Amino acid sequence: MAQGGSNMNQELGSGGGNDTESTDEIIEDPPISAPPPPGVIILWNDVASGIDRSQTVAGKSAVDSLDHASRHLYASTEARRFVENHMKPVISILLGKQPSEIGQMENGYVEESLRLAVTIVAMDLEAKKGPDTNIMIECTVLETLSMIFNPKKTFYEGSKQESNVTLNGAPEVRMQMIRKFWAIGGFAALATYLENRAEANAEQFPNLDVLHSLLNSIADAVPTNSNVVDAGSKPGKYGSVEDTVIRICQAVMMFIDGTSEESMKKQANDTLSRIRYGLQIIFDKLASMRRKETFAFYQFWRRLTLKLITSESFPLRLFGWEQVGELIDASVEMRPPPKYFIVEEAGRHFVNGKYIYNGQMDEDGYARLGGETSYVLFIPKTVPEKDGGGKTMTLFRCNMRSQQKWWFLSEADEDEPGTDKDKDYYQHKSRVHEESEPPLSGWSTCIAFGQNPPPTLRKFGLIVPAGEEFNTLEHQLAKWAIDNRIIELVLGDSVHREVVARSLPLIKFLASMCERDVAVDNESMGEDPTAMPSQNEFCLQASHLLLAWKTCTSKADAAVSAEVYHLLVSILPSLPDDLAIPLLSAIQKSLLTGAEKDKRDLLPEIAEFCSTLANASRANWNVTGTSLISDAVRTQVLKLIW
């Protein structure tokens, strides 16, 4: 697989501004082995006293003190004491300054102090990364690095005055510091430091707030997939950038994997969530370059989620179910686009046909993430002009001035395709959940060139290499849920109404997977509506729905039963007929047979279910006036109610 490393190294290796003078050495001046002269020690003491006494430091003194500290760090206990006790407050004071309120010289002192500080952190990590010996020493200055990389600091972000006047900051300086740290091998040293502590010495692992800041800095520096050119990776002195990024992320994941439930109870859930989200941003950006490692991250995320939802701690379980919902959203967002669409039933007959994927792809046959999705139909010139001969039809997404994303079926202009010169025949004013790929229904006719009726669409295949059609992140998530019996966990003996309520997105997702693989890319099968679809075994099963009904009829807790009723009614429009009809038939049959254990009359439970069914909001059952359930299911519903 092409790694795209040269582009990535180039982007992170160029510091911009004064940073372009950086070399690939950890320090630009060699460390001094001799003790610092008395004047330097006096300087450190003076800076320390000013901070301890009044939280102030002069810009020139900050630069000089940090410069001498970097030179004497390896040999002087006084230098190390100053760095570990007073470098953080020095940087904190400087980052609290407003660039537009201080002079050019003072701004220069701040930037130079930041450069010296990141150099010192890189030096300290290099010295303490281990395990050259059996003893690992903690790097206590990582909090300073975290502060330097924090985009919320006044020096970067600016500030808002009482008069509502916003004073601009200098965010570019933060990116210069991140690039500086890359260029001098700081992140490579950090990767080794974290790897050696992830398992062997977890107490020296940085706290989650520091990790969050470091991961954010990495995420901000990693280019998006759409900007990466598939070129051979050319590692620098410290290896390729993406290799270093992945090493850091893998060490963080290893640390979280090894964290006990007791330790998780003591951590704020939102902090762990931010760490996980930081990892997600990084791997989603790397997906086209490092798909294997990206899949490994999602496997880690599922593993973490399983640990949480099976925890003995109820707050952790609820937090885990929040992760389930986010996992679903992320997996769906990473869905590969279809290979092609069949457009049919359009009043303009030449619009109908097979539209082939026309987006960017990588060498392995995956669609490149982050690019624009479009499909194209070329009508041969041999076709009569009245039937569209020679036209190039496009199915594409357009960013509107309202920031909404609409889909269009258009005739591309020969000279300026994708502009206002295109002839639009049909459009779809998509909602947020319909923006990722062309919707199959709900199209409207454009007055200027279109003709009623508007079309409907069918989709086929996925832009993935042959054999990977059933290995998307959605398939992996569905398999995880079935293999680990997540639905049985929700509706088992320890059922809780809060958990049932949070399980609805997963059950709807598993229901959607029942027919996800209808679109197997087979020319004869794909375009034949009577062809038998392939069946995905990892999806919602009839046994899950019958277990839900059993839970309703066997639980004395009315709140739990009400929540399960709501769940069943909510998912009914999402169910294929071969799941919906057996569920409704089983409910109707239980009128005659009674409860499974004690044969008691279940009329009250069935009446409650029917009441919930009857009171379901119209939004759950109709979209744009079209029923979401088939006639066969509607008939079964009416039988049950009557």
N, C-alpha and C positions, 0 to 999 in steps of 0.2 A: 504494500500500500504506500502511495506517495505520502510523505510526511509534511511537506510544505515548510520545512524548518528554516531554509535560508531567508525567506521573507520574514518569518517571525523573529529570527535573530537580528535581522537588519532593523526591524521596527523598534525592537527593545534596546538594541545596542547603540542607537544614535540618541544622544542625550538632549541635543538642542541647547541653545543658549551657551552659558559658560561650560556646560557639561561636555561639550564636544572635545575638550582638552583631556578628558579622562583617559587613562590607560587601562589595560586589562590586569593591573596588579591590585592586590588588596589595598596597599597603601602606596601613595605616590612618592613619598620620601622614606628611606629606610629607617626602621626603628633604631633608637639609640640605646646601647647597652649600659652606658655610663649613667650614674645617678643624676637627676635633674639639678641644675644650679640653684642656689638659695633664692635667687630672684624669681624663678619659676614657682617654687613652693610658696613664696609670699603671694604671688599672683593667684594661685589656687585658693589659698586661705582667704584672700581679700574677696574673691568672687563668692566663695562659700559663705563668708560672713554677711555680704550684702544680701544674698538670697535668704539666709536664715533670719536676718534682722528685718528686712523690709521688702523681700520678694522683688528685688530689682537687680539688673545687671546691665552694664554698658555694652553696646554692640562690639566695640573693639576688644574689650576684655573677654567677651564670650569667645570671639574668634581665637584670640591668643591663648586662652586657657585650654580650649579644645585642641588647638594645633599642637601645643606642648604635650597634652595628654596622649594624643595619638602617637607621638614620637617616643614617649617613655612608657607606654602602656605595658609592654612585655617585661620591663625590668624594674619598674618603680612601684612600690606599694602605695606611695603618695598619689601617683598618677591613677592607679586603679581605684583608690579610695575616692578620689575626686569624681571619677567617671561614674562609679556605682552609686554615689550619694548625691551628686549635684548636677550631672549632665541632664537628667530628666527635667529638673526645675528650670535650668537654663533654657532648654528648648521650649518648655511650656511658656515661659515668659516671652520669648521671641515670637512664637506662633500666635500669641495673643495680640500682637501688634497689627494695626491696620496699615497696609502698604501705602495707601494714598495719603496718610497722615504723617508719615515719616519721610525723611529725605532719601535721595538716591543712595547716598553713602550708607545710611542706616539699613536700607533694603539690602544693599550688598553684604553688610555684616550678617544679616539674618540668613541670607542664602548660603554664604560661606560657612556659617556655623552649622547649618543643616547638612551641608556636604561633609564637613568634618565628622559630624555625629554619625551619619550612615557609614562612613569609613571605619569609625571606631567600633560600631556594632559588628560590621563584617569581620574586623580583626578579632574581636572577642569570640565570635562564632567559630572562626577558623581555629582559634586556640583551644576552644572547649568542645568542639564537635564530637571528639572521641571516636571510637574507643581505642585509642593508641595504648592506653593502659586500662587496668580494671576499674579505675576511678573515673567517674564522670562528674564534672563540675558544672553547675548551673550557670547559664548566661543570664545575668540579672538585668541586662540593659535592653532586652527585647521590648519592654514597655515603652522605652524611648523611641524605638523604631516604629512601633505601633502608632505613637503620637505623631511622628513625622509623616506617616502615611494616611492620617485621618483627614478626609476632605472637609470635615466640618470645622476645622480650625479657622479662626478669624483671618489669619494671614492668607489662607487659600480662598475662603468663602466670601470674605468681606463682611460687612455688618450693616444693619439698618439703624439709622439715627432716629431720635425722637420726632424730627420733622418729616419722617417717612422718606428721607433721602437715603438711598442705598449706596454705600461706598464699596466699590469693586475690590475684590481680592486678587490674588495671583495664583490661580489653580495650576497654571503651567509649571510653577516651581515644584509643586508636589510630584507631577509626572517626571520632572527632571531628576528628582531624588529617587524615584522608583527605578528609572533607567540607570542612574548612577550605581545603585545597589546591585542591579543586574550586571553591569559592566565590570565591576570589581570582584565579582564572584560571591557576593553576599547571599544571594538566593541559593546558590549551589551549596554553600557552607550551611545555610539554614536547613536544606533538605537532609544533609548528613546528620546534623544535630537532631532533627526530629526523628529520623529513622532509628537512631541509636537509643532513643528514649521512649519510643512508642510502646515497646513491650518491656524492655529491661528496666527502665527507670521512669515510670509514668509520673512520679511526683515532680520530676523536673520538666515535664511537658508544659509548655506555656498555657496560661489560663485561656478560657474560651473567648473572652473579650479581645485579648491580644491576637489570637488566631483569626478571629473575625476580621480584624483590621488588616492583617497580613493577607488573608485570602481576598479581601476586597481590592487590595493594591494589585495583586496578581490578575484578578479578573479585569480590572480597568486597563491593564497593560496588554493583555492577550488580544490579538486582533480577532475580529469576527470571521466566521467561515467564508462569508462572501468576499472578504478582502484578501483571502489567502490564495496564493497561486500554488498549484501542485508542482513544486520544484524539489529536487533532491536536497535533503537536509545537509547543511554544512556546519557541523558543530564548531563552536568556538572553543576557547581555552577551557571553559568550564562545562562543555557539553552543549547540546542543543537546548534552546529555551524550553521547548515543549517537554523534553525529557525531565528537566529540572522541575517544571510545573507539576508534572504527573508524580514525581517522587515526593514532593511536598504534600500533595493531595492524598497520596496513598498512605503516607505516614499519619496524617490526620485521621483518615478512615480507620487505620489499624488501632490508633489510640482510642477512638470512639467504640470500635468493636470490643476492645478489652475493658471498657468502663463498666463497672458493676451497677446493678440496679440501685443499690444503696447510694452510690455516688451520683447517679442520675437524679435521684430524689432531691439531692442537695443543690442541683443546678437549676437555674431558671430555664423553663422550657423554651422561651422565646430566644434565649441565647443559643441553645443547641439548634434551634430551627434556623437561626441566621447562619450558623456554621454550615449546616447542611445546604442552605440556599446558596451560600458562597461557592461551595463545591459544585453545585448544579450549574451555576452560571459559567464556571470555568470549563467544565466538561461539555456543556452544550456548545460552547464556542469551539472546542477542540474536536467535536464529533466527526467532522469530515476528514480530519487528519488522523485522529486516533479513535476510531470507532470501537475497537476492542476494549480500550481503557474506559471509554465512555460507558459501554455496556457494563463493565465491572463496577463503575460508580453506581449505576442504577441497581445492580445486584446488591451492593452495600446498602443502598437506601432501603430496599425491600427487607434486607436482613435486619436493619435497625428498626424498621416499622414493626416487624414481627416480634422483636424483643419488647417493644413498647406495648403492643396490643395484648400480649400475653403476660404482662407484668402483674404482680400482685397489687401494685399501687394503682388505685382507680384514676387519680389525676394523670399518671403516665399512660394508662390505657386510653383515656380520652385524647391525650396529646398524640398518641399513636394513630388514632382514627383521623385526626386532622392531617397527619402525614399520608394516610391512605388517599384522602381526597386530592392532595397535592400531587401524589404519585400518578393518579389517574390523569389529572390535567397535564402534567409534564409528558407522560407517555403518549397521550393523544396529540399533543403539540408536536412531538417528534415523529409523528406518523409519516411515512414516505408518501409522496403524492401518487395518485393512480397513473397507470401507463397511458390510458386513453379514455375518452368519453364518447358514448354514442348519443348524439343529439337527434331527437326525433319529434314528430308531430308539429313542427313549426310551420306557420302559414307561408313563410317564404321558403319554398321547398329546397332551394340550394343551400340553405343554412344547415339542413339535416345532413348527418354523416358522421364519420369517425375522426375525432380530433386527437392528434397524437401529442404526447408530452414534448414541450419545446423549451424546457428550462435547462439550467446548467447541471452537469453530472460530473462525478469524479471518475478516476481511472477504474475503480472497482465496480462501477455500475450503480452507485447510489446517487440519488438526487442531492445536489449541494444545498445544505441548509442555509437559510438566510437570503437566498436569491428570490427573484420574482417567479411565480408559477404561471405558465401560460401553455396553451394547447393550440395546435394549428391544423387546418384542413386545406389541402391544396386541391382545387378543382381543375382537372386537366383542361387544356385549351381545346382538346378535341370535343369536349362537351359543348352543346349549343350555347350561345351567349345568353339566351333567355333563361337557361337553366344554370347560369353562374359560371360558364366556361372561362377558365383563366383567372378566376378570383382566388385570393388567399383569405380564408376565413380564420379568425382568431377567437379563442375563448380565453379571456385574460381578466386580471384584477386591476382595478384603477383606484388610486388614492384620491378621494374627492377633497374639495376645499374644506368641507365640514369635518375632515379627518376620518370620515367613514371610508370603508373599502367596499366598492361595488364590483360586481362581475358583469362583463359585457360579452355578447356575441356580435362581432363586428367584421366588416370587410377592411382589411389593412390597406392603407394608402401605399402605393408603390414606392413613392419617394420618401415619405415621412411616416412610416408605420408607428402606431402607438401614440399618435397625436390627435388633435381635434379634427384632422383631415380624414380620419377613419369614418366609415359609415356604420353607425350603430343600429343594429336590427332589434336586439333584445337586451334587457338589463335585469339585474337582480339586486335590489337594495338590501344588501346582506346585513344581518345582525352580527354581533361580535362572534358568536359561535359558528357562524357560517363563512367566516373570512378566510379560513385556511385552505379550502378547496371549493370548487364550483358546486353550489347546491343543486340538488336533483330536481327540485320543483319550486314553485313560487316565482317563476320568471314573469316579466311583464313586457309588453310590446312597446318599442320606441316608435313614436308617431311618425317621424320624418321618413324612415326607411322600412320599418317593420310591418308585418301583416299578421293579424290574428289567425289562428290561436298561437300563443307563446309556446315554446318547446318544453319538453321534459328531457331529463338526462339520465343515462345509466353509466356507471363507472366500472372499470375493469383493470385488474392487475395492480402491481405496485412497482415503483422504480427502485428495485433492489436486484442484486445479482441472483441468478438462477439458484434455487435451493434455499434462499433466505426469506421466502414469502411468509413463512410461519415463525419467523424469529424476530419480528419487530418488538419494540419495547412493550407494545400493547399485548402481544402474544405472551411475552415473558411475564408480564404482570398477571395476566389471566391464569397462566400455568402456576405461578406462585400462589395465587388465591385458592386454586383447586387443590394443589398438592398439600398445602398446609391447612386445608379444611377451615378456611376463614369463616364461611357462612355458617358452618356447624358450630364454630366458636361463638358467633353472635347469638345464635338461637338455641344454644345448649342450656345446660342446667343453671348456669350462672348468668342467664340473660338479664340485661338491664336496659331500661327504656332509653337512657341517654346513648348507649352503644347502638341500639337498634336504629335510633334516629340518625346517627352518624354513618350507619352502614348503607344507607340508601344509594349514595353515589356508586359504591362498589357493586351493588346488586344490579343497578341500571347498566353499569359498564359491562358486567358479565353477560347481561341479557343482550347487549348490543353485539357482543362477540359471537353470539349464536349464528348470526348470518353474515358476519364480517367476511368470511372467506368464500362467499358466493362468487366474488369477482376473481376467479382463477383465470390467469391470462392464457386462455386457450381459444384460438380463433373460432373454432367450430362451436365450442361450448359458450364462449363469451358472448357472442352476438345472438345466440339461440335462446330465447326466453323460456323454452321448454326443457332446456338441458338441466341435468341434475347438478346442484351445487355441491362443492366439497364441504364437509362438515368439520368444524373446529371442535375438538373434544374438550378443550379447556374453556368452558363457558357455563352459564347458568343451567342447572339441571332441574328436571321435574321434582327430583327428590328434595332439592332446596326449598321449593315452594310448598311442597307437602309438609316439610318440617316446620315452615313458618305457620301454616294453618294449624298444625298440631300444637305449636306453642300457644296460639290463640286460645285453643280449646282446653288446654291443660293447666294454664297458669291462673292462679287466683288473683294475681295482681292486675287490676283493671287497667292501670296506667300502661303496663307492658302490652297487654292485649290491644289497647287502643293504638299504641304506636305501631304494632305489627299490622293491624288493619290498615292503617294509613300507608304503611310501606307497601303492602300488597296492592292497594288501590293505585298508588302512585306509579308502580312499575307496570301495571297491567297494559297500558298503551304501548309500552316498550317491548312487550313479550311477543315472540313469534307464536303463531297459532298452536304449534305442537307443544308449547308450554302453557299458554293461557287456557286452552280448552280443558286439558287434564286437571288444572287447578280448580276451575269453576265446576267441573264435573265432580271432583272429590268433595268440594264444599256442599254441593247439592246432595250427593250421596249420604253425607254425614247427617242429613236431616232424618234419614231412615235408620241408619245404624247407630247413631249416638256416639258418645265419646269412646275412644279406643280402649281405655282401661275400665271405666265403670259403667259404660253404656248409658250414661245419663243423657237426657234430652239436650241437644245443642241448639234448639231454636233461638234462645236468647243471643248466643254468640253469632249465629248466622244472621239474625236480625240486625245486630250491631254492625256486622260486616256490610250488609246491604245498605244500611243507613249511611255508612261511610262512603260506600260506592255511589249512592244517589247524590250525596252532597259534594262529590268531587268537583273541583272547579272546572269550568269550561276550558281553561288553559291546559289542563291535563289531558283533555280528550279531543280537542280540536285545534288545528292550526290553519289559519286563513280559511275557516269554514269547512275544512276537509277532515273527516273522521280519521283518527289515528289507529282505530281498531278495525279488523276485517268484519265482513258480514257474519262469518261463522262465529266469531267471538261475541259479536253483538247479540246474535241469537242465543248463545249460551248464557249471556248476562241476563237477557230478558226472561229466560226459563228460570233462572235462579230467583230473580226478583218476584216473578209471578207465581 
